[in-house]
Amino acid sequence: MLIYLMRHGIANPAEPGTSDSQRPLSEQGTLQTALVAKGLLQLGIRLDRIIASPLLRAQQTAEIVARILEIADPVLTDARLAPYGSFGTISQLIQEHRDAQRLMLVGHQPAIGEALSGLCGRGELVAEMGTATVAAVAADGFRPQVRGTLEWLIPARVLEQFA
């Protein structure tokens, strides 16, 4: 199983009186995400399933990736990918979707970086992912938690060059 971890694209700043969960991608973030998705397509990345945080910016990021990579199934939503989710709950989420050979999770810092750290570094790896950065992890085992090997981590500015 290949697990792709992606942080959402650049979002608009928080507006007074607006919930953080409703912050959309900025115009720049929409373009950034589309270019990253096109870069993934050029690299031959294919996905079976995408699961995103319920926050608007992650949902928008996932929808753009799904459209460009022509994913037939709808994007799934799971609250365990919210900004302060834990590696344990994200590991559980991955285990629930083991039938997908190529699974993408779209979330936020710090949770997405902590998931990468837990998957590959047993919690000792510090992984801070910039907006629209994507990491690929090959799962090595599933019990008691998912563990894997980092195949690659590519920042948005590099993936954009492949678009």
N, C-alpha and C positions, 0 to 999 in steps of 0.2 A: 504494500500500500504506500502510495506517495501522498504526503500531507503538505499542502501549500498553505502557508500562513501569510496573510496580507493585512497590512494596516490600511485603514480608509484613506482616501485622498484628502487634500487640503480642504478644510471646512471654513465657513464664514466664522468670524469671531462671535462670541456670545453677545447677544443683545439684551439690554436690561428688560426684565420681565419675560424673557423667553427661556423656556426650559433647555438645558444642555442637550437633552435627547432629541430636540427638534432642530438643531443646527444643521443646515444643509451643506453640501459641498459648495465651495465657491466656484466661480466661473473657471478660475485657474485650476481648482481641484478636479472639476469635471474633465477639463482638457488633459490634465496630468493622468488621470485614471484611464481615459480612453487611449492615450499614447502607451501607457504601461500595458494595458490589455492587448494592444496591437503588437507590442514587443513580445509579449508572451506567445501570441499567435505565430509570429515569425520564428520563434524558437521551437515551435512544434508542440507547445504545451496544450494538452487536452484535459478536460475535467469531466468527471461523472456527476459531481454534485458540488453545490456551493451553499454554505451556511453562513449567515451573517448575524451580527449583533442587531438587536431591535432599534438601535439609535439610527436616526435618519441618514446621517452621513455614511454609515457602514452599509445601510440598505442601498443607497444610491450607488456606492462603489461596486457592490456585488452585482447590481442590475446592469451596470455598464460592462463589467467583465463578462457576465453571462450573455449579453447581447453580442459582443464582439467575438467571443469564443463559440458562439452558436450553441449554447447549452439548452437542450430541449426542456428539461425539467425546471420548474419554478425555483427561485431562490428560497431556501428555507430560513427561518428565523429562530434564534435560540438565545435566551437571556444570559446564558453562561458565557457568551462572548462580549458582554458589556465591559466597560473600562476596568472594573475592579473584580472581574472573575478571577478564579484561581487556576493554577495548573491542574489540580485534582479534578475540578469540575470540567475543565476543557478536555482532559484525558478521558473522562467518562463519556463526554460527547463524542469524541473520536471513536471510542469503543462501540458506541451505539450505531455508528455508521461504517463499520468495518466492511460491509458489503461493497462500498465504493472503493474502487482501486485508486482513484485520483480525486481526492477530497480537498476543497479549498475552504478555509475558515477566514472570514473577514471580520476584523475587530479593531481594538484600540490599544494604545499604550495606557497603562503598563501591562495589561493582561496578555496581549499578544506576544510581547517580548518575554514575559515570564513563562508563557507556554513553550516558546522556542527554547528557553533556558532549561525548563523541566524535561522536554523531549530529548535534548541533545547533551546538556551539560549537567544533568542530575542536580540542577539548581545552582551550580557553581559558575555557569556562564552568564555574563551580563550581556543581555541582548536588548538594546534599545533600537527599535525600528522606526525610521522616518516615515513620513506619509507616503503611501502607495508603494512601500518597499515590500518585496515578496521573498519568502524563504521556502525552500523545498526540503522536506525531511522524509527519508525512507524509514518507515516503521520497521523496527527490528523485533519488537515484542509487545505484548498487550496486557500482561498481568504482572503485578497488580496494577501498574499504570503503564500507559503507552510510553515506549522508549524508541529512539531512533537515531539515525545518523544524518547530520546536516549534509545535504547534497550541494546546495548553493544558497546564497543570500545576495540578492541584487537590488540595490537602491533604485528608486524611480528614475533618477537622472540617467542611469545607465540603461535601464529597460527602454526608456523613451528613444534612445539612439537606434534601437532595432525596429522601431515603428515605421 
